[in-house]
Amino acid sequence: MEKRHRTIIALTVFALAVYLAGLLVAASVWKSDENASAPDRKNGTLEIGGRTRNYFIHTPPAYSRKKPVPLVLVLHGGGQSAESVEWMSGMSAKADRENFLVAYPSGTGRLSRMPTWNSGNCCAYAMDNNVDDVAFLRALIDQLEQEYAVDPRRVYVTGISNGGMMSYRLACEAADKIAAIAPVEGAQDVECRPSAPVSVIVFHGTADHHVNFKGGTASFQIGPARSDNSVANAISFWVRENTCSPGPQHEETSVVHTDIYSGCKHGTGVTLHAIQGGHHNWPGGRMSGNNVAATDLMWAFFEEHPKQ
């Protein structure tokens, strides 16, 4: 009983920390974006599965309906918000430079400020209530393709933590819609039978204590204890699935070890960036403490891997 009480207290403290951090992070975004009708941002809702789902989309200054552009979905972590992952990743600023659309959907939760995704064996409210986030995100892509000039061959997904896990699930269950994914500090914990080739670039810290690089039960988790698959497990799966050459090109610095797999079918690719000593954050983003520019690297990978 005492151990159970300690666990509950730890979960409560962590939840409050995530909540307060989300408020502080989002505040800087909201302060500069108080006008919801600003030309570069549009809030939207989508009715699906008996729920009203929320998202916002960032439109770059050079966007024109006359020319289809790529679309990137960015998925927040468990207990985070769409606004906080926009701030953390710097993806909207990247979109302004490279001219692509970015959508920031929100998960679900009892507390509106602590949403999660049903990524399979995680996390919390979304998993406990069997929320069909695959259906939501598929429908969101369809809706945005109708409302904007989206190139359907260049739809990409990234996300951190629970959002990274959700990006893996989308690659497994919505491969017909997605050209590539870029999980950050996530794990592929679902049975995976993709209907089409998907390119994969992974960013994961070797010292992540929330989603262990080597898999297993992490020292702290949101919701019931789970055992994650290792990063190596996910990489080997996609190398086999995309029939890449088994021996990667290996590049190594004191900060990051990179494995690049080539010879994959249908123009796909698989790349791993293992951040040496990296923790549970967005590499190169605000608050990361390292100089691995994940957002720049994943965009370069996305550009090279449209759906064939």
N, C-alpha and C positions, 0 to 999 in steps of 0.2 A: 504493500500500500504506500509506504514511504517513497519507494522508487517511482511509483505512478504519480504521486504528488509532485515530485521533483521534475518529472517529465512535463506535466501540465504547466508548472511554473515556467519552465524553460521555453515551452512553446508560446506561452503568453508574452513573455519578455521579448522573444524574437519577433512575434507578430507586431507588438507595439513599436519595436525598433524599425521594422520594415515600413509600417504605416507612417511613422514620423518622418523617416527618410524620404518616403514617397512624397509627403506633403512639402518638405523642404525643396526637393528636386523639382517637383512640378511647379512650385511657386515662381521660380525663375522663368519658367516657360510661360505660365499664365500672365505674369507681369508684363511680358513683352507681346502677349497675344490676347489681350482682353477683348478685342473686337473679334467676335466669332465669325464675322462676315469678311474678314481680311482676305484679299484676293489670292493668297497662297495657301489658304486652309479652309476646308469645308467639313463640318461635322455632319454625320449621317447615322441613320438607324436602319435596321433590317429586321423584319418579322420572320422568325423561323423557329420551328419546334415549340410554338406557344410562348416564345420569349421575344422581347424587344432587345436586339443586340446593337451595340454602339461601336462606332469607329470614327476616325477622322482621316482625311486624305490631304497630303501636302502636294501642291502643284508648283513646279519650278517656273521661274519667270519666262523662260524660252518656250514653254509648252504651247503647242498649237494643235487644234483638232485636225489640221491638214496633214500631220505626220504622226503615225503611230509611234509610241515610245514604250520603253520597258516599264513594268510595274513591280515594285518590291513591297512585300508584306513584312512588317517588323512586329514580332510578338513579344510582349513584355514577360517578365518573369513572374513567378507566383508571388502574389501580394504586392506587385508593382502596379503601375498604371501605364496606359499608352503614352501619356505625356512624359513620364519619367524615362521610358526607353528611347523616346525621341531625343531627349536631352542627353542621355548617357551615350548613345551610339553616334550622334552627329550625322544621322542618315539624311535628314532634310537638307543640311548644308551641302552634303555630297550630291544630293539630287539637283540642287540649284546649279552646281558646277557641271554636272554631267547630263542634265536634262532627262530625268526619269521621274515617274510618279511614285509616291510612297504612301502606303496605307498603314494606319496604326489601329488595328482592331482591339477591342477589350474583351477579356474573359468574363466569367461570371463568379459571383460570390455572395454570401450573406451580407457582407459589408461591401458597399459599392467601391470603397477605396482599397479592397484587398482581393481582387479577382484572380482566378486561376484558370488553367486550361485542362481539359480532360485528355491528357496525352497517353493514356493507357493505364499505367499503374501509378499515376500522379496527376493532379494533386487536389487535395482537400475538397471544397464544395463541388467543383466541376466533375471530378471523378466520382465522388459520393452520390451525386445526382445524375450520373450517366449523361451529362450534357453532350449533345452531338456537335462538337466543335468542328469536326471535319465537314459536316453539312453546312454549318455557318460560313466557314472560310471558303468553301467551294461556291456558295451562293454569293458571297461578297465579291469574289473574282468575277463571276458572271455579271453581277450588277455593274461593277466598275468598267468592265469591257463594253457594256452598253452605253454608259454615261460619258466615257472618256475614249480618246484615241489610244487604246492599249494594243501593243503588239502581242498577240496570244502566244507567240513563240518565245517571248521573253518575259515570263512571269516567274518571279523568284521569291523565296521565303527565307527569312532569318529570324532568330529569336534567341533569348538568353535564358538559361536555366529551364524552368518549366516551359517557357516559350521555345527554347531549343529542342526540348523533347517533343513539343507539338510540331515543330518543323520536320522532325524525323517521321512522325506519324503521317503528316501530309504527303511526304515523299512515298510512303508505303501505300497510302489509300487514295491519293489524288494525283497520282503520277501523270495522268492524262492532261492535267492542268498546269503542271509545274515543270520548269526546265531545270532548276537547280535549287539547292538549299544550302544554308550556311549556319548550322547549329553552333551556338556559343555556350559552353559549359552545360551541355545537355547530354542525355543518354537515349539510345534507341532501345526501348523496353517493350515494343509491340511486335507481334508476329508480322513479318513483312513480306508481302507478295505484290510488288509494284506492277502495274499494268503496262508501264512504259519506262524507258531509260530515264534516269534522273542523275544529274551531276551533283557531287557533294563536296563541300569544303568545310572542314571542321576546325574550330578553335577551342582548345581546352587546356586549362592549367594543370600541371602535374601535381600541384599541392592544393587542389580544390577539395575542401572538406564538406561540401554540400552535395556534390555529385562527383564521386571519386573517379579519378582518371582510370584506375585499374578496376573499377566496378565494385560491387558489394554494397554493404550497408554503410552509408555515410554517418559521420559523427553527429550531424544534425540534419533533420528533414522536416518539411511541412506535412502534417497529416500522419497517417499510419506509417509505421516503418516499412520500407521497401528495399529490395535489393536491385541495384542498377546493373545493367550490362556494361562492360568496359568499353572504352573508346576503341581499343583494338578490335573488339567484336564488331562494332559498327563499321569501321574501316574495311575489315576483311569481308564483311557482307557485301558492301557496295563495290569493292574490287571484283568479287566473284560475279555479282549481279550484272555489272557493266563489262564483264570479261576483259578487264584491264591486265596489262602485264604485271605479274605478281611482284617483281622486284622494282621498288620505287627509286626515283632519283632522290638522294638524301642530301639535304643542306642543313648545316648546323652552325649555330652561334651560341654564345653563352646565355642568350635570352630565349631563343626559340629553335626547336628542331623541326624541320619541315620534310615531309615525305610527299613526293609528287608522282602519282601513278599515271602512266601514259598508255597508248595503244588501246584505249577503251572503245567499245562499239558506239555507233551513232553519234560520234563526236563528243561523247561524255568525258568527264574527268573526275578524279578523286584526289583530294589533297588534304593532308593533316598538318596543322600548325600546333605543335605541342609546346605550350608556354612553360619554360623551365622555372619551377618554383611559383608559377602563376596561381592565383586564387580565384574565387568565384566572382568574376567581374568581366566587363567588356574590354578586351585588350586594346590599348591605345585610346580608350574613351575616357571621359571625365571620371576621376576617382580610381583609375586602373593602376597607376604606379608603374607602368611599363611602356615601352615605345613600339610595341607591335601594333601596327595600324590595321586592325581587323576590318574596319569599314572600307578602307581603301583596297585592301587585299581581296575582300569578298566581292567588291564591285568589279575589280579587274577580272576575277574568275567568272562572274556572271556574264560579263561582256563576251568572254571567250566561249561561253557554253549556252547558246540558245537551243531550244528544242528543235531537233532535226525533223 
